[in-house]
Amino acid sequence: MKLFCKTCNLELSKTINELNDLSLINENDREDFVPEGFYLAFHDRTTYADQIKDSIIINTKDLINSNYHSEQSRLNGCCGQDGLDGMNRVCSNNHEIGTERSDCWIAHFIAINPKLVRLI
């Protein structure tokens, strides 16, 4: 499966498969939350943080054709993106798609807003 921007249909991810083995989730700081090549679809359940509720979680290395948000106020963090100030990732055509969390004090992932993308 791949993610596509709902607004412009731009491909946003490498091929990803649903992660069914939840023992592979890694909550260690500075490490990948989900393995490369996989996604988690969080609906009503929460695990690592409330910020990922109702999100599609992917590895940061699986996101393509995207940039950081143009609003600098959304790009906070000390060693990476803390993701606490709203969506900080956009597709290459500047449509908001989700939030990168890649700072030193958290596990790294991208929380994609499912209302803004299609998973095909």
KOLSE-781904 format. One record per atom (N, C-alpha, C): residue in one letter; atom name; x, y, z. Coordinates in pm, whole numbers, plus 32768, in hexadecimal, padded with zeros to 4 digits. Layout:
rest / atom / c1 / c2 / c3
a / CA / X / Y / Z
...
# end
This chain:
rest / atom / c1 / c2 / c3
m / N / 8054 / 7F8B / 8000
m / CA / 8000 / 8000 / 8000
m / C / 8059 / 807C / 8000
k / N / 8020 / 80EB / 7FD4
k / CA / 8066 / 816B / 7FD4
k / C / 8005 / 81D8 / 7FFF
l / N / 803D / 8244 / 8032
l / CA / 7FEF / 82B9 / 8058
l / C / 7FF3 / 831F / 7FE6
f / N / 7F80 / 8363 / 7FD0
f / CA / 7F75 / 83CB / 7F6B
f / C / 7F2E / 8443 / 7FA8
c / N / 7F59 / 84BB / 7F83
c / CA / 7F16 / 8535 / 7FAF
c / C / 7E8A / 8538 / 7F73
k / N / 7E25 / 854F / 7FC5
k / CA / 7D9B / 8556 / 7F94
k / C / 7D85 / 85D0 / 7F3C
t / N / 7DCE / 863C / 7F55
t / CA / 7DB8 / 86B7 / 7F0B
t / C / 7DF3 / 86B2 / 7E7E
c / N / 7E6D / 8680 / 7E71
c / CA / 7EB2 / 8685 / 7DEF
c / C / 7ED8 / 85FC / 7DB8
n / N / 7EBC / 8592 / 7E03
n / CA / 7ED8 / 8508 / 7DDA
n / C / 7F6D / 84E8 / 7DD0
l / N / 7FC1 / 8537 / 7E0E
l / CA / 8051 / 851D / 7E0D
l / C / 8071 / 84A5 / 7E65
e / N / 80C6 / 844D / 7E35
e / CA / 80F2 / 83D8 / 7E83
e / C / 8147 / 8409 / 7EF8
l / N / 8127 / 83D9 / 7F71
l / CA / 8168 / 840B / 7FEA
l / C / 81BC / 83A5 / 8035
s / N / 81B2 / 8326 / 800D
s / CA / 81FE / 82C2 / 8057
s / C / 8236 / 8258 / 7FF9
k / N / 829D / 8217 / 802B
k / CA / 82CB / 819D / 7FEC
k / C / 8260 / 8133 / 8006
t / N / 826E / 80BE / 7FD1
t / CA / 8210 / 8052 / 7FED
t / C / 8217 / 802E / 8082
i / N / 81A3 / 802C / 80C2
i / CA / 819A / 800D / 8150
i / C / 812F / 7FA3 / 8167
n / N / 8145 / 7F51 / 81CC
n / CA / 80E7 / 7EE7 / 81F1
n / C / 80BB / 7EFD / 8281
e / N / 8041 / 7ED4 / 829F
e / CA / 8010 / 7EE5 / 8328
e / C / 8062 / 7E90 / 8389
l / N / 8087 / 7ECC / 83F8
l / CA / 80D3 / 7E87 / 8460
l / C / 8070 / 7E3F / 84BA
n / N / 806E / 7DBC / 84B0
n / CA / 8013 / 7D6C / 8502
n / C / 8055 / 7D3A / 8582
d / N / 80D9 / 7D33 / 8583
d / CA / 8122 / 7D04 / 85F9
d / C / 8145 / 7D7D / 8650
l / N / 80ED / 7D9C / 86AE
l / CA / 8100 / 7E13 / 8700
l / C / 8178 / 7E09 / 875D
s / N / 81B4 / 7D94 / 8768
s / CA / 822E / 7D88 / 87B9
s / C / 82A4 / 7DCF / 8775
l / N / 8293 / 7DF4 / 86F6
l / CA / 82FE / 7E3C / 86AD
l / C / 82FA / 7ED3 / 86C4
i / N / 8292 / 7F04 / 870A
i / CA / 828E / 7F92 / 872C
i / C / 8300 / 7FAE / 878D
n / N / 8348 / 801A / 8774
n / CA / 83BE / 803D / 87C3
n / C / 83AA / 80C9 / 87FC
e / N / 839C / 80D4 / 887E
e / CA / 8385 / 8155 / 88BE
e / C / 8406 / 8196 / 88F2
n / N / 847A / 8162 / 88CC
n / CA / 84FA / 819A / 88FA
n / C / 8517 / 821F / 88B5
d / N / 8544 / 827F / 8905
d / CA / 856A / 8302 / 88D0
d / C / 85D1 / 82F4 / 8860
r / N / 85C2 / 8349 / 87F9
r / CA / 8620 / 8352 / 8788
r / C / 8620 / 82D7 / 872D
e / N / 85C2 / 827D / 873F
e / CA / 85BB / 8206 / 86EA
e / C / 8535 / 8205 / 86A0
d / N / 852E / 81B6 / 8636
d / CA / 84B4 / 81AD / 85E6
d / C / 8443 / 816C / 8636
f / N / 83CF / 81AE / 863B
f / CA / 835B / 817A / 8682
f / C / 8323 / 80FE / 863C
v / N / 831C / 8102 / 85B7
v / CA / 82F3 / 808E / 8568
v / C / 8363 / 806E / 8506
p / N / 8374 / 7FEF / 84E2
p / CA / 83DE / 7FCC / 8483
p / C / 83C5 / 800B / 83FA
e / N / 8430 / 8022 / 83B2
e / CA / 8427 / 8055 / 832A
e / C / 83D5 / 7FF3 / 82D6
g / N / 837F / 8029 / 8280
g / CA / 832E / 7FD6 / 8228
g / C / 82A7 / 7FAF / 8261
f / N / 8286 / 7FE3 / 82D8
f / CA / 8208 / 7FC0 / 8319
f / C / 81BC / 803D / 8344
y / N / 813A / 802B / 835D
y / CA / 80E9 / 8096 / 8395
y / C / 808D / 805D / 8400
l / N / 8063 / 80B4 / 8458
l / CA / 7FFF / 8094 / 84BE
l / C / 7F8A / 80F1 / 84A9
a / N / 7F12 / 80BB / 84AB
a / CA / 7E9A / 810E / 84A2
a / C / 7E5E / 8117 / 852D
f / N / 7E72 / 8187 / 8570
f / CA / 7E3C / 819C / 85F6
f / C / 7DB4 / 81DD / 85E9
h / N / 7D50 / 819F / 8625
h / CA / 7CCA / 81D6 / 8620
h / C / 7CA6 / 8206 / 86AC
d / N / 7C59 / 81BA / 86F3
d / CA / 7C2F / 81E4 / 8779
d / C / 7C93 / 81BE / 87E5
r / N / 7CEF / 8167 / 87C4
r / CA / 7D51 / 813C / 8829
r / C / 7DC7 / 819C / 882B
t / N / 7E03 / 81AA / 889C
t / CA / 7E7C / 81F9 / 88A8
t / C / 7EE4 / 81A3 / 88EC
t / N / 7F5F / 81C0 / 88D0
t / CA / 7FCB / 8175 / 890F
t / C / 8037 / 81D8 / 8938
y / N / 808B / 81FF / 88DE
y / CA / 8100 / 8251 / 88FC
y / C / 80DC / 82DD / 8929
a / N / 807F / 831D / 88E4
a / CA / 805D / 83A7 / 8904
a / C / 7FD5 / 83C9 / 88CA
d / N / 7F8E / 8423 / 8909
d / CA / 7F0C / 844E / 88D6
d / C / 7F17 / 848E / 884C
q / N / 7F8C / 84C3 / 882A
q / CA / 7F9D / 8507 / 87AA
q / C / 7F8C / 84A9 / 8733
i / N / 7F97 / 8426 / 8748
i / CA / 7F8D / 83CA / 86D8
i / C / 7F02 / 838D / 86CB
k / N / 7EA9 / 83AF / 8725
k / CA / 7E21 / 837B / 871C
k / C / 7DE5 / 83A9 / 8698
d / N / 7D9E / 834E / 8655
d / CA / 7D5F / 836B / 85D4
d / C / 7DC3 / 8391 / 8568
s / N / 7E38 / 8350 / 8568
s / CA / 7EA0 / 836B / 8505
s / C / 7ED0 / 82EB / 84C3
i / N / 7F10 / 82FD / 8452
i / CA / 7F59 / 8290 / 8411
i / C / 7FEB / 82AA / 8430
i / N / 802A / 8250 / 8478
i / CA / 80B3 / 8263 / 84A5
i / C / 8111 / 821C / 8444
i / N / 8173 / 8267 / 8410
i / CA / 81D7 / 822A / 83B8
i / C / 8263 / 824E / 83E8
n / N / 82C3 / 8203 / 83B9
n / CA / 834F / 821E / 83D4
n / C / 8377 / 829C / 8387
t / N / 83CB / 82EF / 83C1
t / CA / 83F5 / 836B / 837F
t / C / 843B / 8350 / 82FA
k / N / 8479 / 82DC / 82ED
k / CA / 84C1 / 82BB / 8272
k / C / 8464 / 8292 / 8200
d / N / 83E5 / 827A / 821F
d / CA / 8384 / 8251 / 81B9
d / C / 833A / 82C6 / 817A
l / N / 8349 / 833E / 81AE
l / CA / 8305 / 83B3 / 8177
l / C / 8355 / 83E8 / 8100
i / N / 8311 / 8403 / 8091
i / CA / 8351 / 843B / 8019
i / C / 82FF / 84B2 / 7FE8
n / N / 8339 / 84FF / 7F8D
n / CA / 82F4 / 8570 / 7F4D
n / C / 82B3 / 85CE / 7FB2
s / N / 8300 / 85F0 / 8018
s / CA / 82CB / 8647 / 8080
s / C / 8336 / 86A9 / 80AF
n / N / 8306 / 870F / 80F2
n / CA / 835C / 8777 / 8129
n / C / 832C / 879A / 81B5
y / N / 837C / 87EC / 81F9
y / CA / 834F / 8823 / 8278
y / C / 82F2 / 8898 / 825F
h / N / 829C / 88B0 / 82BC
h / CA / 8239 / 891C / 82B3
h / C / 8281 / 89A2 / 82A4
s / N / 8243 / 89FF / 825E
s / CA / 827F / 8A84 / 824A
s / C / 8274 / 8ADD / 82C5
e / N / 8218 / 8ABD / 8322
e / CA / 820C / 8B0B / 839D
e / C / 8276 / 8ADD / 8400
q / N / 82D9 / 8B2F / 8419
q / CA / 8347 / 8B0B / 8471
q / C / 831A / 8AE9 / 84FF
s / N / 82A9 / 8B20 / 852A
s / CA / 8278 / 8B05 / 85B1
s / C / 8251 / 8A72 / 85C5
r / N / 8241 / 8A28 / 8558
r / CA / 821E / 899A / 8563
r / C / 829A / 8940 / 8563
l / N / 830F / 897A / 8553
l / CA / 838A / 892C / 8544
l / C / 83E1 / 8937 / 85C0
n / N / 83A9 / 890F / 8631
n / CA / 83F1 / 8919 / 86AF
n / C / 842D / 8894 / 86D9
g / N / 8495 / 889C / 8727
g / CA / 84DA / 8829 / 875C
g / C / 856D / 884C / 876E
c / N / 85B4 / 87FB / 87B7
c / CA / 8642 / 881A / 87CC
c / C / 869C / 87CB / 876E
c / N / 867D / 874D / 8758
c / CA / 86D1 / 86F7 / 8702
c / C / 8686 / 86C6 / 8688
g / N / 8607 / 86E4 / 8682
g / CA / 85AF / 86BA / 8615
g / C / 852C / 8703 / 8626
q / N / 84C2 / 86CA / 85F4
q / CA / 843D / 8707 / 85FF
q / C / 83F4 / 86CB / 8678
d / N / 83C1 / 8722 / 86D1
d / CA / 8378 / 86EC / 8743
d / C / 82E5 / 86D2 / 8721
g / N / 82B1 / 8714 / 86BB
g / CA / 8228 / 86FB / 868E
g / C / 81BC / 872C / 86EB
l / N / 81DC / 8788 / 8743
l / CA / 817B / 87B7 / 87A6
l / C / 812F / 8834 / 877C
d / N / 814F / 886B / 8708
d / CA / 8113 / 88EA / 86DF
d / C / 80C4 / 88E0 / 865E
g / N / 8085 / 8871 / 8649
g / CA / 8032 / 885E / 85D2
g / C / 807B / 8811 / 8566
m / N / 8034 / 87F7 / 84FB
m / CA / 806F / 87AC / 848C
m / C / 80EB / 87F5 / 8459
n / N / 8156 / 87A8 / 8447
n / CA / 81D3 / 87E5 / 8419
n / C / 8204 / 87A9 / 8395
r / N / 81B6 / 8750 / 8358
r / CA / 81DC / 8717 / 82D7
r / C / 8170 / 8735 / 8270
v / N / 819D / 8755 / 81F7
v / CA / 8145 / 8771 / 8186
v / C / 8176 / 871F / 810F
c / N / 811C / 8706 / 80B0
c / CA / 8149 / 86C5 / 8035
c / C / 819B / 872B / 7FE6
s / N / 81D9 / 8700 / 7F7B
s / CA / 822D / 8759 / 7F2B
s / C / 81DE / 87CC / 7EED
n / N / 8159 / 87C1 / 7EED
n / CA / 8103 / 882B / 7EBA
n / C / 80C9 / 8880 / 7F2C
n / N / 8103 / 8872 / 7FA2
n / CA / 80E2 / 88C3 / 8019
n / C / 8059 / 88AA / 8056
h / N / 8025 / 8831 / 804A
h / CA / 7FA9 / 880C / 808F
h / C / 7FCF / 87C3 / 810F
e / N / 7F95 / 87ED / 817F
e / CA / 7FB4 / 87AD / 81FF
e / C / 7F90 / 871A / 81FA
i / N / 7FEA / 86C6 / 8235
i / CA / 7FD0 / 8636 / 8236
i / C / 7FE3 / 85F5 / 82BF
g / N / 8035 / 862F / 8316
g / CA / 804A / 85ED / 8396
g / C / 80B5 / 862F / 83EB
t / N / 80DE / 85E5 / 8451
t / CA / 813A / 8619 / 84B6
t / C / 81B0 / 85BD / 84CA
e / N / 8226 / 85F2 / 84B5
e / CA / 82A1 / 85A7 / 84D2
e / C / 82C5 / 85BA / 8564
r / N / 82EA / 854C / 85A4
r / CA / 831E / 8551 / 862C
r / C / 83A6 / 850B / 8627
s / N / 840F / 855A / 862F
s / CA / 8496 / 8523 / 861F
s / C / 84FB / 8563 / 867D
d / N / 84CC / 8597 / 86EC
d / CA / 8526 / 85D7 / 874A
d / C / 856E / 856E / 879F
c / N / 85D0 / 859A / 87EB
c / CA / 8627 / 853F / 8836
c / C / 85E2 / 84FB / 88AC
w / N / 8573 / 8530 / 88DB
w / CA / 8533 / 84FB / 8953
w / C / 84B9 / 84A3 / 8934
i / N / 84A8 / 847F / 88B4
i / CA / 8437 / 842C / 888C
i / C / 8461 / 83C6 / 8822
a / N / 8410 / 835E / 8813
a / CA / 8423 / 8302 / 87A2
a / C / 83FB / 834D / 8723
h / N / 8436 / 8329 / 86B3
h / CA / 8424 / 8372 / 8636
h / C / 83B8 / 8334 / 85DE
f / N / 835F / 8389 / 85A9
f / CA / 82F6 / 835D / 854D
f / C / 82B6 / 83D5 / 850B
i / N / 8263 / 83B9 / 84A8
i / CA / 820F / 841F / 846B
i / C / 817F / 83F4 / 8480
a / N / 8130 / 844B / 84BB
a / CA / 80A1 / 8433 / 84D0
a / C / 8056 / 8477 / 845E
i / N / 8023 / 8426 / 8402
i / CA / 7FDC / 845A / 838D
i / C / 7F49 / 8469 / 83AF
n / N / 7F10 / 84DC / 838C
n / CA / 7E83 / 84F3 / 83A3
n / C / 7E33 / 84A7 / 8337
p / N / 7DE4 / 8443 / 835E
p / CA / 7D9D / 83F1 / 82FC
p / C / 7D34 / 843C / 82AB
k / N / 7D0C / 84B1 / 82D9
k / CA / 7CAA / 8503 / 828E
k / C / 7CED / 854B / 821A
l / N / 7D72 / 854F / 821A
l / CA / 7DBB / 859A / 81B3
l / C / 7E01 / 8544 / 814D
v / N / 7DFB / 84C0 / 8160
v / CA / 7E40 / 8463 / 8105
v / C / 7DE3 / 83F0 / 80E0
r / N / 7E0E / 83A7 / 807B
r / CA / 7DCD / 832A / 8056
r / C / 7E35 / 82BC / 8061
l / N / 7E0F / 8249 / 8094
l / CA / 7E66 / 81D5 / 809F
l / C / 7E36 / 8171 / 8037
i / N / 7E87 / 815E / 7FCF
i / CA / 7E61 / 8107 / 7F5E
i / C / 7ECA / 809A / 7F4E
# end
